[in-house]
């Protein structure tokens, strides 16, 4: 699914030099490479504060801790996503409120959010799923109307630009009160282990979060807030520094590969290709937009509408072609997060997607021969 070896070979010298610098310095925790990466990523995202941490799950949890959410507070998020998003809500003894998603974008459904808001609701967590930025115009409007926090789960959309209905742009992850991302190796900007970061333009929130990630300390052995141990190590920061200057090129390569995939499937009767639609301003609900980069294709995910998704998965497996089914079981059906509040009828889209979606190989090293071969196999199975 991801050619990390091929990607590494192209930037081998930069990566090796950066990592050796850490080994020579022996500054393994909060060293110069971490500080430099923090500054460079903040400049790239045009955000005041970047706080690195140990992984993307911690980034979400610490964001919620920093906002001062209390047990029993309700947090609305999408049912169709990886468990980490709801996991941290439950760990903090907050009340997760799962809602359905939009069938075209797979992102959280705006009408479902509004329907789910109660006096106990304190935050919305939009997930920019598969690299596609959620409708942040509508989400920010809802948050302002109901005085809610917005915590962006940006684990899959680093580098994406969101174009607002007024024409202005911001990077995904820095639009809400706080954003969280993951640097897991397969991400668009991935390190060679675990890593994450938190983004905010709020000075007070940034100060609180900087203490939380380091045992609640601002001064050594002075614990002012309840914290955790969640730091990005210097070796991973060094890798990320080497890769950050290439992120826009990586994302452009992914969009180009997505465009080629979609061209192969454009006339297929039983395949729904990814949409790049985001808000009312966007008129690119069919095909891959040539100018907008609101979707950076962490995954290229098809819907197979004629019941042949599993047959396709078996054929791809037999051909040695990697694939993924993200996600086969909705969160509201997971044992850990089931709740009598949830009724299957409220999750029609999520339930359908879980039966239909399949993700094809998507990475910066895909070439035309590989794309053509993969698409040929998909069409042979699904359109037969």
N, C-alpha and C positions, 0 to 999 in steps of 0.2 A: 504493500500500500504506500510505502514511503521509502525512497531511495536515499537513505542517510549517507551511505558509503559514497555514492556518486556525488552528492552535494559536498561532502567533506573533501573529496579529491580536488575540487575546484578552488577551495579556499584553504587548502592544507597548510600552506606556509604561514598565513595570518593566524590561523587557529593555534598551530604549534608554537609560534612565537609568543602569543598571548599567554598560553598555558605555562610555558617555560618561564615567563616573567614572574608568574605567581610562585612557581617552585623555587626560583632564585631568591625571591623576596621573603619567602616563608610567611607571608601575611595571608593566612588562609581564611580568616573570618573578618569581615568588615574591612578588608584591605583596600588599597588604592584602586584595584580593578572594579570592586563593587561601587565605590564612590564615583568613579568615572562612568561606569555603565548607567548608574542612576541619573547622572547629569545628562548624558547623551540621549537616553530614552526620553527624558522629560522634554528635551529640545525637539526631538522627533515628533512627539505627540502634542507639543505645544500645550503642556500642562505644568502647573506650578510645582507639583510634588509627585515624585515617584518613590515609593517605599518598597524595596525588594524584600522578598520573603522566601520561605523554603519550598512552597509549591502553590498551585492554583487553588486547591481546596482551602489551605490556610488563608490565602488572600481573601476569599469570600468570608470565611469565619471572622477574621480580624476586622474586616470592613464592618460587619454587623456589630461586633463588640465595640468598635470605635464610635459607632452611632448611638451607643447606649441603649440598644433594644433590650427589653426586659422579658422574662418568662411570661408566656401568654400572649405577647404581642403577635399579631397575625402578619405574615409575610406572603405575598402573592407571587407565584412563579409558574412556569410552564410545566405541564405534565410530560411533555415530550422532550426530554433532555437526559443527560447523564446524571446519575444519582448524587454526585457531589453537591449540586446546587441545593437540593432539598436536605441532604445529609447534615450540612452545617446548621441549617435552620433548626432541625430536630436536636442536634447536639447542644445547642444553646437554650433548649427548652422553649423556643419560640414555637408558634403554631403555623406549620406550613399550610398554605391554601393553594392547591393545584388547580389550574384552569387549562382549558383546551387551547389549541393552536390554530393558526391560519393554514388552510390546506395548500395554498400556493407557496408561501414562504417558509412554513414549518415553525415560524416564530409565534410568540405569545399573542393570543387573540385579544384585541383591544376591547371589544364588547364584553368578552368573558371577564376581563379584569374589572371593568366597571360594575358588572353584576355581582362580583365577589367582594366588593369593598363593604366593610362594616365599620362601626365605631372603634373596633379593636385593631383595624388595619393600620400598620405603621410604615410598610415599605413594599415596593414592587421590585422584583428581580427579573428584568428581561434578559434572556439568554440570546446572544447573537449566534444562533445555531448554524453550524457548518460553515461559518465565515460570513454569514449574511446579517447585516445590521437590522435589528428590529425597528418598527415604526416609532422612532424616538419623538417625533413631533407630537403624536397622540399620547404617548406615555408621559412625557413631560407635562402636557396639558392636564392630564388626569391627576398627576402628582401634585401640581399646583392647586388644582381645584379642591383636592381632599387633604392637602397638607401632608403629603407622604414623601418618604425618602425614595430615591431611585438608586439601586445598586446594580451596576451593569456587570453581568457575567460575560466577560470578553475573552474567555479562554480560547475561543476558536476564531476570533476575528481581529487579531492584532494587525494594525496597519490599514484597516478598512477606513474609508472616508464616508461619512454620512452627509448627504445633501439635504438640508432642511427645505421645507416648502417655500421659504423666503429666498432660497438660493445660496445661503451661507453654508459653510462646511465645518465639520469638526471630526476629529478622529474618534472612532469607536472606543468606548471605555472612559472617555473624559467628558461625557455629555451630562450624566447624572451627578448625584452628590459624590459618588465614589464608584470606582471601577476596579475589577479584579481580573487578572490574567494568569495563564499558566505557560511555563516554558518547557513543558514535557517534550521529549525529543521529537515527537511527530508533529508538533505544532508548526505553524507557519514561521514563527521565530522560536526555535527550540534549542535547548542546551543539551548537554550530554549526560543528563541525570535528571533530577527534579529541580524545579525552580518556579518562582512566581513573583508577582508584583502587584501593588495597589496604587491607584492613581486618584488624585483629587486636587481641586483648586481651592479647597477650604483649608486655610492655615491652621485653625484650631483642631480640625479633624486630623490633619496630617501630623500635628504634634502628638495628639493622643495615640495615633496608630504607631508612630515611631517608638513610643514607649511600650506598647503592647507586644510588638514583635520581639522585643528584647527583655523579656521577663518583667515588664512594667518599669524598667529603669530608664531614667534620663541621666542620672548620675550613678556611678558604680556603687552597688550595694544599697542604693536608696530606691525602694520600690513604691512608686507613687500610685500606680494602677495595677489591677490584676492583669498579668500578661502571660505570654507563652514564649517558647523558644522556637522562633521561626525566622531563620536568616538565610539569605542566598549566599552560598560559599563563593570564595574568590575564583576558584577554578571555573565554576559555571558562569560567573560574571565575565571572565576572560573569553570564554567561548561565545557568549552572547554579544560582547563588544565586537568580536571579529565578524559576526553574522549580521548585526544590525544594519550596517551600510548596504547590505544586499537585500534587505527585506522588501523594498518596493519592487525590485527586479524579481524576487521570488513570487510575490503576489501577482505581478503581471504575467509571469509564466503560467501560474495556475489558472488565471482567467483565460489565457490563450488556449490552454489545454481544454478548459471547460467549453469554450466556444467551438472547438473542433469536435468534441464529443457531441455537443448539441446538434451540430450540423448533420452528423450521422443519423441522429434519431428524430430529425425534424418531421419526417413523414410517417413515423411509426404510429400505429393506431392504438397500441397497448402500452405505450410508454409516456410518462409525463416527465419532462426535463425540468431542471431547476429554474426557478424564476429569480429575477433580480429586482422585482418590484419592492419598494420600501414604503412609500407614502403617496398621498394624492398627487404630488408633483410628478411622480415617476410614471412613465407610460411604456415601460419595458418589461411588462409582465410575460411577454413571449420572447424567448431567446435571451442571449447574453448581451447586455448593453455594451456598446463599444467605447463609451466615454465615462460612464459612472463606475466607480470602484467601491460601491457599498457592499459588494460581495467579493470576498477574497478566497473562496473555495478551499477552505480547510478540508471539506469533503465535497465530492461530486456525487450527489444522491438522486437516483431515479426513483420514480414510482412505477411499479409494474402492476397494471390494473386488471389483468385477466387471470389472476391466480397462479401465474407461473414464476413468481419470485423465488420460491424454494427450488424449483427445477433449475432456474438460472444459477442459483448459488451452487448447486451440485455440479452443473456443467463447468462453471468457472473453476471450481475446486479440481475437477478432473483434468482441466487444461493447465493447471498450475498458475492460474491467474488469481491474485489476491482479491478479496472483496470484504466488505463489512456490512453487517445489518445493525444500524444504529437508529432506533433501539428496538429490540424485539419484544420487550414487555413494558407497557406504560408504568410510570411511577405509581399511579393510584392503584395498580394491581400488584405491586411489590409487597411482600409480606411485611417488610419493615415500615412501610408508609401507608398501608391500607387504613382506611378510616370509614366509619359508618356514614360520614358526611358525604362521601363520594358515591355518585350514581353513574353507572356506565353510560347512560344516555347523555350525560353532560360532557362526555369525552369522545364523541363520535369521530372526530377528525384524528385524534391521537390513536384511537383503536384501529382505524383504517390504515394509518401510516405504518403502524407496527406490523401490519400484515403485508404491506406493499413495498416498503423502502429497501433499497440496496445501494451501497456506495461502491464505486469503482476506484481503481488506483488513481490517486491524485497527488502529484508532487512536482517539484521544479525540474526534474530530469526526464519527464515523459517526452518521448519523441513521437513523430507522426506514425511510424511503423507500429509502435506499441498501441497507440490510440486506435489505429485502423483495425488491428487484430482483435483488440478487446471489443470494439463496437461490432465487428462482424459476428463474434460469438454471441453477444447479447441479442442481436437481431435474429440470428438463426434460431435461438430458443424461444424468444418472446413472440416473435411475429410469425412463427411456423403455423 
